């Protein structure tokens, strides 16, 4: 493919770095994940606020 064909293409061109596969099964930031799960378990998710004309009932 040349540059013009690549620019017109709707498919992104991505190069995957295979050296990152070593982190696939490694728990990263496990303490932060545990803390976030504990907060979600005790407090729960916040209620979402709806704004705009479509979401309001008059």
mmCIF file of the N, C-alpha and C atoms, coordinates in Angstrom:
data_MODEL
# 
_entry.id   MODEL 
# 
loop_
_atom_site.group_PDB 
_atom_site.id 
_atom_site.type_symbol 
_atom_site.label_atom_id 
_atom_site.label_alt_id 
_atom_site.label_comp_id 
_atom_site.label_asym_id 
_atom_site.label_entity_id 
_atom_site.label_seq_id 
_atom_site.pdbx_PDB_ins_code 
_atom_site.Cartn_x 
_atom_site.Cartn_y 
_atom_site.Cartn_z 
_atom_site.occupancy 
_atom_site.B_iso_or_equiv 
_atom_site.pdbx_formal_charge 
_atom_site.auth_seq_id 
_atom_site.auth_comp_id 
_atom_site.auth_asym_id 
_atom_site.auth_atom_id 
_atom_site.pdbx_PDB_model_num 
ATOM 1   N N  . UNK A 1 1  ? 0.842   -1.181  0.000  1.00 0.00 ? 1  UNK A N  1 
ATOM 2   C CA . UNK A 1 1  ? 0.000   0.000   0.000  1.00 0.00 ? 1  UNK A CA 1 
ATOM 3   C C  . UNK A 1 1  ? 0.886   1.243   0.000  1.00 0.00 ? 1  UNK A C  1 
ATOM 4   N N  . UNK A 1 2  ? 0.419   2.256   -0.682 1.00 0.00 ? 2  UNK A N  1 
ATOM 5   C CA . UNK A 1 2  ? 1.168   3.507   -0.645 1.00 0.00 ? 2  UNK A CA 1 
ATOM 6   C C  . UNK A 1 2  ? 0.524   4.460   0.363  1.00 0.00 ? 2  UNK A C  1 
ATOM 7   N N  . UNK A 1 3  ? 1.110   5.623   0.524  1.00 0.00 ? 3  UNK A N  1 
ATOM 8   C CA . UNK A 1 3  ? 0.666   6.574   1.548  1.00 0.00 ? 3  UNK A CA 1 
ATOM 9   C C  . UNK A 1 3  ? -0.764  7.053   1.294  1.00 0.00 ? 3  UNK A C  1 
ATOM 10  N N  . UNK A 1 4  ? -1.121  7.304   0.061  1.00 0.00 ? 4  UNK A N  1 
ATOM 11  C CA . UNK A 1 4  ? -2.476  7.787   -0.239 1.00 0.00 ? 4  UNK A CA 1 
ATOM 12  C C  . UNK A 1 4  ? -3.524  6.742   0.108  1.00 0.00 ? 4  UNK A C  1 
ATOM 13  N N  . UNK A 1 5  ? -3.240  5.481   -0.177 1.00 0.00 ? 5  UNK A N  1 
ATOM 14  C CA . UNK A 1 5  ? -4.187  4.422   0.164  1.00 0.00 ? 5  UNK A CA 1 
ATOM 15  C C  . UNK A 1 5  ? -4.307  4.277   1.684  1.00 0.00 ? 5  UNK A C  1 
ATOM 16  N N  . UNK A 1 6  ? -3.202  4.412   2.388  1.00 0.00 ? 6  UNK A N  1 
ATOM 17  C CA . UNK A 1 6  ? -3.237  4.309   3.838  1.00 0.00 ? 6  UNK A CA 1 
ATOM 18  C C  . UNK A 1 6  ? -4.037  5.459   4.450  1.00 0.00 ? 6  UNK A C  1 
ATOM 19  N N  . UNK A 1 7  ? -3.913  6.654   3.904  1.00 0.00 ? 7  UNK A N  1 
ATOM 20  C CA . UNK A 1 7  ? -4.646  7.808   4.424  1.00 0.00 ? 7  UNK A CA 1 
ATOM 21  C C  . UNK A 1 7  ? -6.144  7.681   4.184  1.00 0.00 ? 7  UNK A C  1 
ATOM 22  N N  . UNK A 1 8  ? -6.554  7.047   3.092  1.00 0.00 ? 8  UNK A N  1 
ATOM 23  C CA . UNK A 1 8  ? -7.973  6.884   2.785  1.00 0.00 ? 8  UNK A CA 1 
ATOM 24  C C  . UNK A 1 8  ? -8.583  5.707   3.531  1.00 0.00 ? 8  UNK A C  1 
ATOM 25  N N  . UNK A 1 9  ? -7.766  4.824   4.045  1.00 0.00 ? 9  UNK A N  1 
ATOM 26  C CA . UNK A 1 9  ? -8.241  3.625   4.718  1.00 0.00 ? 9  UNK A CA 1 
ATOM 27  C C  . UNK A 1 9  ? -8.922  3.972   6.034  1.00 0.00 ? 9  UNK A C  1 
ATOM 28  N N  . UNK A 1 10 ? -9.992  3.271   6.350  1.00 0.00 ? 10 UNK A N  1 
ATOM 29  C CA . UNK A 1 10 ? -10.722 3.475   7.595  1.00 0.00 ? 10 UNK A CA 1 
ATOM 30  C C  . UNK A 1 10 ? -10.174 2.584   8.718  1.00 0.00 ? 10 UNK A C  1 
ATOM 31  N N  . UNK A 1 11 ? -9.291  1.654   8.389  1.00 0.00 ? 11 UNK A N  1 
ATOM 32  C CA . UNK A 1 11 ? -8.746  0.716   9.350  1.00 0.00 ? 11 UNK A CA 1 
ATOM 33  C C  . UNK A 1 11 ? -7.481  1.303   9.959  1.00 0.00 ? 11 UNK A C  1 
ATOM 34  N N  . UNK A 1 12 ? -7.392  1.379   11.279 1.00 0.00 ? 12 UNK A N  1 
ATOM 35  C CA . UNK A 1 12 ? -6.180  1.909   11.898 1.00 0.00 ? 12 UNK A CA 1 
ATOM 36  C C  . UNK A 1 12 ? -5.011  0.944   11.724 1.00 0.00 ? 12 UNK A C  1 
ATOM 37  N N  . UNK A 1 13 ? -3.840  1.484   11.604 1.00 0.00 ? 13 UNK A N  1 
ATOM 38  C CA . UNK A 1 13 ? -2.634  0.683   11.465 1.00 0.00 ? 13 UNK A CA 1 
ATOM 39  C C  . UNK A 1 13 ? -1.931  0.702   12.811 1.00 0.00 ? 13 UNK A C  1 
ATOM 40  N N  . UNK A 1 14 ? -1.811  -0.483  13.401 1.00 0.00 ? 14 UNK A N  1 
ATOM 41  C CA . UNK A 1 14 ? -1.276  -0.595  14.750 1.00 0.00 ? 14 UNK A CA 1 
ATOM 42  C C  . UNK A 1 14 ? -0.167  -1.637  14.756 1.00 0.00 ? 14 UNK A C  1 
ATOM 43  N N  . UNK A 1 15 ? 0.914   -1.314  15.417 1.00 0.00 ? 15 UNK A N  1 
ATOM 44  C CA . UNK A 1 15 ? 1.982   -2.286  15.607 1.00 0.00 ? 15 UNK A CA 1 
ATOM 45  C C  . UNK A 1 15 ? 1.955   -2.695  17.076 1.00 0.00 ? 15 UNK A C  1 
ATOM 46  N N  . UNK A 1 16 ? 1.765   -3.980  17.325 1.00 0.00 ? 16 UNK A N  1 
ATOM 47  C CA . UNK A 1 16 ? 1.663   -4.486  18.690 1.00 0.00 ? 16 UNK A CA 1 
ATOM 48  C C  . UNK A 1 16 ? 3.049   -4.888  19.161 1.00 0.00 ? 16 UNK A C  1 
ATOM 49  N N  . UNK A 1 17 ? 3.418   -4.389  20.336 1.00 0.00 ? 17 UNK A N  1 
ATOM 50  C CA . UNK A 1 17 ? 4.714   -4.690  20.925 1.00 0.00 ? 17 UNK A CA 1 
ATOM 51  C C  . UNK A 1 17 ? 4.613   -6.008  21.685 1.00 0.00 ? 17 UNK A C  1 
ATOM 52  N N  . UNK A 1 18 ? 5.258   -7.047  21.191 1.00 0.00 ? 18 UNK A N  1 
ATOM 53  C CA . UNK A 1 18 ? 5.147   -8.367  21.800 1.00 0.00 ? 18 UNK A CA 1 
ATOM 54  C C  . UNK A 1 18 ? 5.879   -8.460  23.135 1.00 0.00 ? 18 UNK A C  1 
ATOM 55  N N  . UNK A 1 19 ? 6.740   -7.517  23.457 1.00 0.00 ? 19 UNK A N  1 
ATOM 56  C CA . UNK A 1 19 ? 7.441   -7.565  24.742 1.00 0.00 ? 19 UNK A CA 1 
ATOM 57  C C  . UNK A 1 19 ? 6.506   -7.280  25.916 1.00 0.00 ? 19 UNK A C  1 
ATOM 58  N N  . UNK A 1 20 ? 5.307   -6.767  25.660 1.00 0.00 ? 20 UNK A N  1 
ATOM 59  C CA . UNK A 1 20 ? 4.346   -6.479  26.716 1.00 0.00 ? 20 UNK A CA 1 
ATOM 60  C C  . UNK A 1 20 ? 3.578   -7.713  27.169 1.00 0.00 ? 20 UNK A C  1 
ATOM 61  N N  . UNK A 1 21 ? 3.727   -8.826  26.459 1.00 0.00 ? 21 UNK A N  1 
ATOM 62  C CA . UNK A 1 21 ? 3.010   -10.047 26.816 1.00 0.00 ? 21 UNK A CA 1 
ATOM 63  C C  . UNK A 1 21 ? 3.428   -10.591 28.180 1.00 0.00 ? 21 UNK A C  1 
ATOM 64  N N  . UNK A 1 22 ? 4.601   -10.215 28.664 1.00 0.00 ? 22 UNK A N  1 
ATOM 65  C CA . UNK A 1 22 ? 5.040   -10.699 29.970 1.00 0.00 ? 22 UNK A CA 1 
ATOM 66  C C  . UNK A 1 22 ? 4.167   -10.148 31.093 1.00 0.00 ? 22 UNK A C  1 
ATOM 67  N N  . UNK A 1 23 ? 3.432   -9.065  30.853 1.00 0.00 ? 23 UNK A N  1 
ATOM 68  C CA . UNK A 1 23 ? 2.556   -8.469  31.852 1.00 0.00 ? 23 UNK A CA 1 
ATOM 69  C C  . UNK A 1 23 ? 1.132   -9.005  31.787 1.00 0.00 ? 23 UNK A C  1 
ATOM 70  N N  . UNK A 1 24 ? 0.867   -9.956  30.902 1.00 0.00 ? 24 UNK A N  1 
ATOM 71  C CA . UNK A 1 24 ? -0.493  -10.434 30.671 1.00 0.00 ? 24 UNK A CA 1 
ATOM 72  C C  . UNK A 1 24 ? -1.114  -11.040 31.926 1.00 0.00 ? 24 UNK A C  1 
ATOM 73  N N  . UNK A 1 25 ? -0.419  -11.898 32.619 1.00 0.00 ? 25 UNK A N  1 
ATOM 74  C CA . UNK A 1 25 ? -0.979  -12.562 33.803 1.00 0.00 ? 25 UNK A CA 1 
ATOM 75  C C  . UNK A 1 25 ? -0.397  -12.034 35.100 1.00 0.00 ? 25 UNK A C  1 
ATOM 76  N N  . UNK A 1 26 ? 0.328   -10.928 35.041 1.00 0.00 ? 26 UNK A N  1 
ATOM 77  C CA . UNK A 1 26 ? 0.942   -10.350 36.221 1.00 0.00 ? 26 UNK A CA 1 
ATOM 78  C C  . UNK A 1 26 ? -0.005  -9.322  36.841 1.00 0.00 ? 26 UNK A C  1 
ATOM 79  N N  . UNK A 1 27 ? -0.326  -9.461  38.119 1.00 0.00 ? 27 UNK A N  1 
ATOM 80  C CA . UNK A 1 27 ? -1.220  -8.482  38.744 1.00 0.00 ? 27 UNK A CA 1 
ATOM 81  C C  . UNK A 1 27 ? -0.488  -7.168  39.007 1.00 0.00 ? 27 UNK A C  1 
ATOM 82  N N  . UNK A 1 28 ? -0.804  -6.159  38.236 1.00 0.00 ? 28 UNK A N  1 
ATOM 83  C CA . UNK A 1 28 ? -0.198  -4.842  38.402 1.00 0.00 ? 28 UNK A CA 1 
ATOM 84  C C  . UNK A 1 28 ? -1.089  -3.987  39.284 1.00 0.00 ? 28 UNK A C  1 
ATOM 85  N N  . UNK A 1 29 ? -0.496  -3.249  40.210 1.00 0.00 ? 29 UNK A N  1 
ATOM 86  C CA . UNK A 1 29 ? -1.228  -2.348  41.109 1.00 0.00 ? 29 UNK A CA 1 
ATOM 87  C C  . UNK A 1 29 ? -2.325  -3.085  41.865 1.00 0.00 ? 29 UNK A C  1 
ATOM 88  N N  . UNK A 1 30 ? -2.022  -4.277  42.350 1.00 0.00 ? 30 UNK A N  1 
ATOM 89  C CA . UNK A 1 30 ? -3.032  -5.098  43.011 1.00 0.00 ? 30 UNK A CA 1 
ATOM 90  C C  . UNK A 1 30 ? -3.598  -4.425  44.251 1.00 0.00 ? 30 UNK A C  1 
ATOM 91  N N  . UNK A 1 31 ? -2.770  -3.662  44.977 1.00 0.00 ? 31 UNK A N  1 
ATOM 92  C CA . UNK A 1 31 ? -3.272  -2.992  46.172 1.00 0.00 ? 31 UNK A CA 1 
ATOM 93  C C  . UNK A 1 31 ? -4.323  -1.941  45.828 1.00 0.00 ? 31 UNK A C  1 
ATOM 94  N N  . UNK A 1 32 ? -4.137  -1.242  44.721 1.00 0.00 ? 32 UNK A N  1 
ATOM 95  C CA . UNK A 1 32 ? -5.120  -0.232  44.306 1.00 0.00 ? 32 UNK A CA 1 
ATOM 96  C C  . UNK A 1 32 ? -6.406  -0.888  43.808 1.00 0.00 ? 32 UNK A C  1 
ATOM 97  N N  . UNK A 1 33 ? -6.277  -2.013  43.125 1.00 0.00 ? 33 UNK A N  1 
ATOM 98  C CA . UNK A 1 33 ? -7.457  -2.746  42.662 1.00 0.00 ? 33 UNK A CA 1 
ATOM 99  C C  . UNK A 1 33 ? -8.260  -3.254  43.850 1.00 0.00 ? 33 UNK A C  1 
ATOM 100 N N  . UNK A 1 34 ? -7.569  -3.784  44.850 1.00 0.00 ? 34 UNK A N  1 
ATOM 101 C CA . UNK A 1 34 ? -8.260  -4.277  46.044 1.00 0.00 ? 34 UNK A CA 1 
ATOM 102 C C  . UNK A 1 34 ? -8.975  -3.138  46.779 1.00 0.00 ? 34 UNK A C  1 
ATOM 103 N N  . UNK A 1 35 ? -8.324  -1.979  46.876 1.00 0.00 ? 35 UNK A N  1 
ATOM 104 C CA . UNK A 1 35 ? -8.936  -0.840  47.556 1.00 0.00 ? 35 UNK A CA 1 
ATOM 105 C C  . UNK A 1 35 ? -10.174 -0.342  46.799 1.00 0.00 ? 35 UNK A C  1 
ATOM 106 N N  . UNK A 1 36 ? -10.079 -0.282  45.464 1.00 0.00 ? 36 UNK A N  1 
ATOM 107 C CA . UNK A 1 36 ? -11.217 0.153   44.652 1.00 0.00 ? 36 UNK A CA 1 
ATOM 108 C C  . UNK A 1 36 ? -12.380 -0.820  44.773 1.00 0.00 ? 36 UNK A C  1 
ATOM 109 N N  . UNK A 1 37 ? -12.092 -2.112  44.787 1.00 0.00 ? 37 UNK A N  1 
ATOM 110 C CA . UNK A 1 37 ? -13.154 -3.102  44.936 1.00 0.00 ? 37 UNK A CA 1 
ATOM 111 C C  . UNK A 1 37 ? -13.813 -3.008  46.303 1.00 0.00 ? 37 UNK A C  1 
ATOM 112 N N  . UNK A 1 38 ? -13.035 -2.746  47.340 1.00 0.00 ? 38 UNK A N  1 
ATOM 113 C CA . UNK A 1 38 ? -13.592 -2.592  48.679 1.00 0.00 ? 38 UNK A CA 1 
ATOM 114 C C  . UNK A 1 38 ? -14.514 -1.374  48.752 1.00 0.00 ? 38 UNK A C  1 
ATOM 115 N N  . UNK A 1 39 ? -14.101 -0.269  48.136 1.00 0.00 ? 39 UNK A N  1 
ATOM 116 C CA . UNK A 1 39 ? -14.931 0.942   48.126 1.00 0.00 ? 39 UNK A CA 1 
ATOM 117 C C  . UNK A 1 39 ? -16.230 0.698   47.364 1.00 0.00 ? 39 UNK A C  1 
ATOM 118 N N  . UNK A 1 40 ? -16.124 0.024   46.218 1.00 0.00 ? 40 UNK A N  1 
ATOM 119 C CA . UNK A 1 40 ? -17.338 -0.272  45.451 1.00 0.00 ? 40 UNK A CA 1 
ATOM 120 C C  . UNK A 1 40 ? -18.261 -1.213  46.206 1.00 0.00 ? 40 UNK A C  1 
ATOM 121 N N  . UNK A 1 41 ? -17.697 -2.136  46.953 1.00 0.00 ? 41 UNK A N  1 
ATOM 122 C CA . UNK A 1 41 ? -18.518 -3.074  47.712 1.00 0.00 ? 41 UNK A CA 1 
ATOM 123 C C  . UNK A 1 41 ? -19.256 -2.371  48.847 1.00 0.00 ? 41 UNK A C  1 
ATOM 124 N N  . UNK A 1 42 ? -18.588 -1.429  49.525 1.00 0.00 ? 42 UNK A N  1 
ATOM 125 C CA . UNK A 1 42 ? -19.214 -0.786  50.676 1.00 0.00 ? 42 UNK A CA 1 
ATOM 126 C C  . UNK A 1 42 ? -20.084 0.406   50.293 1.00 0.00 ? 42 UNK A C  1 
ATOM 127 N N  . UNK A 1 43 ? -19.625 1.216   49.361 1.00 0.00 ? 43 UNK A N  1 
ATOM 128 C CA . UNK A 1 43 ? -20.340 2.441   49.014 1.00 0.00 ? 43 UNK A CA 1 
ATOM 129 C C  . UNK A 1 43 ? -21.237 2.241   47.808 1.00 0.00 ? 43 UNK A C  1 
ATOM 130 N N  . UNK A 1 44 ? -20.757 1.557   46.804 1.00 0.00 ? 44 UNK A N  1 
ATOM 131 C CA . UNK A 1 44 ? -21.521 1.352   45.581 1.00 0.00 ? 44 UNK A CA 1 
ATOM 132 C C  . UNK A 1 44 ? -21.173 2.406   44.541 1.00 0.00 ? 44 UNK A C  1 
ATOM 133 N N  . UNK A 1 45 ? -21.816 2.300   43.418 1.00 0.00 ? 45 UNK A N  1 
ATOM 134 C CA . UNK A 1 45 ? -21.579 3.245   42.332 1.00 0.00 ? 45 UNK A CA 1 
ATOM 135 C C  . UNK A 1 45 ? -22.381 4.518   42.556 1.00 0.00 ? 45 UNK A C  1 
ATOM 136 N N  . UNK A 1 46 ? -21.861 5.667   42.129 1.00 0.00 ? 46 UNK A N  1 
ATOM 137 C CA . UNK A 1 46 ? -22.625 6.909   42.280 1.00 0.00 ? 46 UNK A CA 1 
ATOM 138 C C  . UNK A 1 46 ? -23.788 6.948   41.301 1.00 0.00 ? 46 UNK A C  1 
ATOM 139 N N  . UNK A 1 47 ? -24.817 7.677   41.682 1.00 0.00 ? 47 UNK A N  1 
ATOM 140 C CA . UNK A 1 47 ? -25.950 7.854   40.781 1.00 0.00 ? 47 UNK A CA 1 
ATOM 141 C C  . UNK A 1 47 ? -25.540 8.791   39.664 1.00 0.00 ? 47 UNK A C  1 
ATOM 142 N N  . UNK A 1 48 ? -26.020 8.531   38.465 1.00 0.00 ? 48 UNK A N  1 
ATOM 143 C CA . UNK A 1 48 ? -25.678 9.379   37.333 1.00 0.00 ? 48 UNK A CA 1 
ATOM 144 C C  . UNK A 1 48 ? -26.643 10.550  37.263 1.00 0.00 ? 48 UNK A C  1 
ATOM 145 N N  . UNK A 1 49 ? -26.127 11.687  36.894 1.00 0.00 ? 49 UNK A N  1 
ATOM 146 C CA . UNK A 1 49 ? -26.948 12.880  36.724 1.00 0.00 ? 49 UNK A CA 1 
ATOM 147 C C  . UNK A 1 49 ? -27.338 12.991  35.263 1.00 0.00 ? 49 UNK A C  1 
ATOM 148 N N  . UNK A 1 50 ? -28.601 13.238  35.011 1.00 0.00 ? 50 UNK A N  1 
ATOM 149 C CA . UNK A 1 50 ? -29.044 13.418  33.640 1.00 0.00 ? 50 UNK A CA 1 
ATOM 150 C C  . UNK A 1 50 ? -29.310 14.898  33.414 1.00 0.00 ? 50 UNK A C  1 
ATOM 151 N N  . UNK A 1 51 ? -28.845 15.390  32.299 1.00 0.00 ? 51 UNK A N  1 
ATOM 152 C CA . UNK A 1 51 ? -29.064 16.786  31.951 1.00 0.00 ? 51 UNK A CA 1 
ATOM 153 C C  . UNK A 1 51 ? -29.576 16.863  30.524 1.00 0.00 ? 51 UNK A C  1 
ATOM 154 N N  . UNK A 1 52 ? -30.129 17.980  30.199 1.00 0.00 ? 52 UNK A N  1 
ATOM 155 C CA . UNK A 1 52 ? -30.613 18.190  28.841 1.00 0.00 ? 52 UNK A CA 1 
ATOM 156 C C  . UNK A 1 52 ? -32.118 18.052  28.757 1.00 0.00 ? 52 UNK A C  1 
ATOM 157 N N  . UNK A 1 53 ? -32.677 18.511  27.669 1.00 0.00 ? 53 UNK A N  1 
ATOM 158 C CA . UNK A 1 53 ? -34.128 18.504  27.488 1.00 0.00 ? 53 UNK A CA 1 
ATOM 159 C C  . UNK A 1 53 ? -34.672 17.099  27.299 1.00 0.00 ? 53 UNK A C  1 
ATOM 160 N N  . UNK A 1 54 ? -33.921 16.237  26.642 1.00 0.00 ? 54 UNK A N  1 
ATOM 161 C CA . UNK A 1 54 ? -34.437 14.910  26.340 1.00 0.00 ? 54 UNK A CA 1 
ATOM 162 C C  . UNK A 1 54 ? -34.626 14.077  27.590 1.00 0.00 ? 54 UNK A C  1 
ATOM 163 N N  . UNK A 1 55 ? -33.791 14.291  28.603 1.00 0.00 ? 55 UNK A N  1 
ATOM 164 C CA . UNK A 1 55 ? -33.822 13.437  29.770 1.00 0.00 ? 55 UNK A CA 1 
ATOM 165 C C  . UNK A 1 55 ? -34.744 13.944  30.872 1.00 0.00 ? 55 UNK A C  1 
ATOM 166 N N  . UNK A 1 56 ? -35.183 15.196  30.795 1.00 0.00 ? 56 UNK A N  1 
ATOM 167 C CA . UNK A 1 56 ? -36.049 15.757  31.824 1.00 0.00 ? 56 UNK A CA 1 
ATOM 168 C C  . UNK A 1 56 ? -37.506 15.477  31.529 1.00 0.00 ? 56 UNK A C  1 
ATOM 169 N N  . UNK A 1 57 ? -38.258 15.212  32.593 1.00 0.00 ? 57 UNK A N  1 
ATOM 170 C CA . UNK A 1 57 ? -39.706 15.062  32.451 1.00 0.00 ? 57 UNK A CA 1 
ATOM 171 C C  . UNK A 1 57 ? -40.360 16.348  32.903 1.00 0.00 ? 57 UNK A C  1 
ATOM 172 N N  . UNK A 1 58 ? -41.183 16.954  32.063 1.00 0.00 ? 58 UNK A N  1 
ATOM 173 C CA . UNK A 1 58 ? -41.855 18.212  32.408 1.00 0.00 ? 58 UNK A CA 1 
ATOM 174 C C  . UNK A 1 58 ? -43.274 17.962  32.780 1.00 0.00 ? 58 UNK A C  1 
# 
